[in-house]
């Protein structure tokens, strides 16, 4: 059976000379791995973190690793791929999802919300230095762990006042909230600890150090 689906790429691992295993969010199946053998003309940008792909998948009843038969970019994400800072943000966001989401978790609504974040980041022209904070806050809400002043307090330390303001803010307010680079890094660490605690996973990310340097 051949299935049409949409994917968000989280991570790509080379296997053999011509094949990749793609760790993805599937709109149909949640977090899932797929095997793909790209042709010589397939753009490598298809396999960068948070690429949005339209695909056809060959179902294999004898293996959990189904093969992607054909793929195309749903969006070129030119606003992201041409901007090193935005690319660093997608690296962070994809690492969060890669470590957080277990195989089979996530549904169409969760996929659509992640896709909305990616397209929003792609379209922003400025004021996106705190985009990862909004992403984490909204991710907590999507997963049922919506933080508030009381629930975040045990994790917040000296950042409680800032976090209390951000927890009740909408996207535009979070992006425009005045923060220094060290503030963003500290708040992101608090939110990762909060999210990891409630999701029962460890979210110490290497990509956070990259954001710390870029948005210092």
N, C-alpha and C positions, 0 to 999 in steps of 0.2 A: 504494500500500500504506500502511496505517495501523499504526504501531507504538506500543505502550504502553511507557513508559520512566519512569525517575526521574531527576531533575536536581538538581544543586547549583548555584545561581547564583553566578557569580564576578563578573560585571560586566554592566551593562546600558547600552546606548547608544541614544539616540533617533534614529530615522531616519524622515523624513517627519513628518506630523502625528499619525499614530495608531499607528505601529509602533515596535517596539524590536528591536534585535539583542541577544540574550542570549548572553554567553560563559558556558559551563557545563561542569561535569563530568557526563557522561551515564553511567549505569550500563552501558548497552549499548555505547556508542561512544567512551568516554573524553572527552578535552577536545574540545569541539565548539561551534560557533555555530549559533543557531537564530533564526528570525524569528517574532515574535509580534505580533498586533494585539489588545491587550487591550480588553475592553468597558468601558463606563462604570462598571460595577459591580465590575470586577476590582480587588481591593485592591492599592494600590501596594506594600504590604509584601511581596507575592509576589516583587518584583524587587530586594529589598535583598540585600546580600552574605550568602551562605551560606544563603539560603532553600532549603527542601527542597520540591520540587514533584513531584507525580504528573501526567504529561502524556500526551497522544496526539499523535504526530508524523506529518505527511504526508510520505512519502518522495517526493523529486523527482529522477528520474534525469537531469534536465537541469541541475541546480544542486547545489552543495555546501551551500547555505543552505536547509535544510529548514524547513518551517513547523510551528509548534506549533498544533494545531487546538483543543485544550482543555487547561486546566490547573487544578490544585487544590493547595492546600497539604497536604503530607503531615503536617506538624506546624505549629502556629501559632508555635512558638518563643517563647511568651509570657515565659519567663524571661529570654530574651535581649533581646527588643524593648522590654521595660519597664525595661531597665538600661543607661544610657549607657556604662558601663565595659565591659560585655559586648559591646555593639554595636561599640565600638572594637576589641575583640579580634577580632570577626568581620571587620572591615574589614582588619585586619592579616593574618589567616589567608587571606582570599580574595585579597588582593594577592599573597601568597606563591605560592599555587596558580596565579593568573593569569599571573604572570611565569615560573613554573617549568615548568608543564606545556605541552608543545607540542601542536598539533592532532593528535588521534588517539591520544595517549598516555594511559595509565591503563586499568585494567580493573575488573571488578565488585568484586574484592577490595579494590582501592585505593579505589574509591567507598565501599564499606561501611565502611572504616576512617575515612575523612573524615566520613562521616555519623555514626559513633559519637562522634567528637570533638565534633561540633556538638551532638548530643543530650546529651552529658555536660556541656558548658559550659552548656547551657540549664537543666540540673537542679541545678547547683551553687548553693548559697546563700551561701557565703563561701569564703575561701582560694583565689580564682581569679586572683590578681594575677600568678602565674607560669604561667598556663595556656598562654600562647604559647610558653614555653620547652619545656614538655612536648610541645606540638604539633610544634615544630621537631625535637626529639630523635626523636620517633616517626616523623616524616616521613623523616628520614635513614634510619632502620631500614627503613621500607617501601620505599625506593628503593635499598636495598642499600649505603648509605654509613654504616652504624652507627658512630658515633664512639666511640673509647676514649681513654684517657689519652695513648697514643702518637700516634695519628692526629690528635688535636685539638691537640696541643702546638704545632705550627708556627703555629697560628692564635690560640692562647689568650692569649699574653702573660702578664700578671700574674693572669689569671683561671684559670690552669691548675688550681689546687687546687679551686676551686669547680666547674669543669667536670668534673674527674675524678670528683667525688662525684656530680654529676648524671647523667653518662653511664651509670653503673651502677645508677641508681635506678629504682624503679617510679613510676607516676603519682602516687600519694598522697605518696610521699617527695619528689618534685620540687615538688609544690604546697605542701608544708609546709616545705621547706628555707628557712632564714632568709636572706633577701636584702633589701637596700635597693633603692630605685628605681634608683639609678645602677648597682648590680650587675646588675639585670635587663636594663637597656638595653645594657650592655657585653656581657653574655653573649649576648643576642639577636643583637647585631652579629657576634660571633664565629661563632655558629651559622649565620647567613646567609652569611657569607664562606665557611665550610666547605662548606655545601650548594651555594652558587653555584660554588665551585671544582670540586666533583665532578660537578655537573650541567652545567657549562660554560655558565653564564648569569650575568647581573649582577643581584644582589638588593639594591639600595639602595632601601629602601622609605620613602615619605613617611609612611605610617601608623605607623612606629616612633616618630616624634617625638610623635605623639598619645598613644601608650601611655606614653611617657616623662613626659609632663605629668600624665596621669591617675594613674599608679601611682608618683609621685615619693615 
